Amino acid sequence: MTEVLLFHHAMGQTAGFHAFAAELRRAGHLVHTPDLFGGRTFASIEDGMAHVEQLGFGAFIEAGTRAAEDLPAELVYAGFSLGVLPAQKLAQTRPGALGAVLCYSGRPALLRRFQPAQPRPGGSRPAHRPGARLPRRSLSRLRLI
């Protein structure tokens, strides 16, 4: 069993978001789903993003950080789209983090900000970079944590 902190996307905690969390639970994982919008959901990504712009992206990320405060350190942080922001920050900065699942997004600027890139021997490139596309056959082999 893995303990997961799962962050929602710009439309809030929709039925699809809850279905994904339920699937993880059925697989035996303990899943925490903090509502960073205080119960609000939005009919479109644009409406949700307008709400976040009013709150401020920093405030959204900090709400996600606060959601982790009373949880154990050994978590996998996961987020969909906008929810990647707090998930990535926590995975990179919170001691004890087990990993991250960043769906639909990744923030290279956060990678540089929270964990500066180290020179790689011989100038080699990482096998996968944020924003790069995985071959379709790789996606069929991905398994839930």
C-alpha positions, -999 to 999 in steps of 0.1 A, spaced: 0 0 0 12 35 -8 -1 67 7 -9 93 -19 -17 130 -17 -38 137 -49 -44 173 -61 -73 183 -84 -72 202 -116 -86 236 -125 -122 224 -126 -120 213 -89 -130 179 -75 -151 167 -104 -167 132 -107 -137 121 -129 -113 132 -102 -132 113 -75 -134 82 -98 -96 82 -102 -91 85 -64 -116 56 -59 -96 35 -84 -64 40 -64 -83 31 -32 -97 -1 -48 -61 -10 -56 -53 -8 -19 -38 27 -16 -46 53 10 -55 84 -9 -59 120 5 -78 144 -17 -77 179 -3 -101 204 -18 -81 235 -26 -112 253 -39 -133 249 -8 -160 229 -24 -163 249 -56 -162 232 -90 -162 249 -124 -179 240 -157 -148 249 -178 -110 251 -174 -112 288 -182 -136 294 -153 -114 275 -129 -83 292 -141 -100 326 -137 -107 316 -101 -71 306 -95 -59 339 -110 -80 358 -85 -66 336 -56 -31 338 -70 -10 308 -81 12 312 -50 -18 309 -28 -30 278 -46 4 262 -42 6 272 -5 -29 257 1 -15 224 -12 15 227 10 -7 232 40 -28 202 31 3 180 36 13 194 70 -6 169 91 2 139 69 32 115 72 63 125 53 64 93 33 39 101 5 36 100 -32 24 134 -44 1 134 -74 -16 161 -94 -37 166 -125 -29 197 -146 -30 227 -122 -27 202 -93 8 194 -105 20 227 -90 17 217 -54 24 181 -61 57 189 -78 67 214 -51 61 190 -23 78 161 -40 109 182 -46 111 200 -12 94 179 15 118 154 32 106 118 30 87 122 -3 85 88 -21 78 102 -55 55 122 -78 29 114 -104 25 146 -125 -4 142 -150 -10 165 -179 17 189 -168 52 195 -154 68 228 -146 105 230 -158 107 263 -140 99 246 -107 125 219 -115 151 246 -117 137 266 -87 133 238 -62 161 215 -73 188 230 -95 199 207 -123 232 190 -117 257 186 -145 255 151 -160 286 131 -168 296 135 -205 267 160 -210 242 132 -214 205 141 -214 179 126 -191 159 97 -205 127 117 -202 122 154 -199 92 174 -188 72 182 -219 87 154 -240 62 128 -254 64 92 -244 60 67 -272 25 53 -273 37 18 -266 52 30 -233 19 44 -222 3 10 -224 28 -4 -200 23 22 -173 8 9 -141 -8 26 -112 15 30 -82 
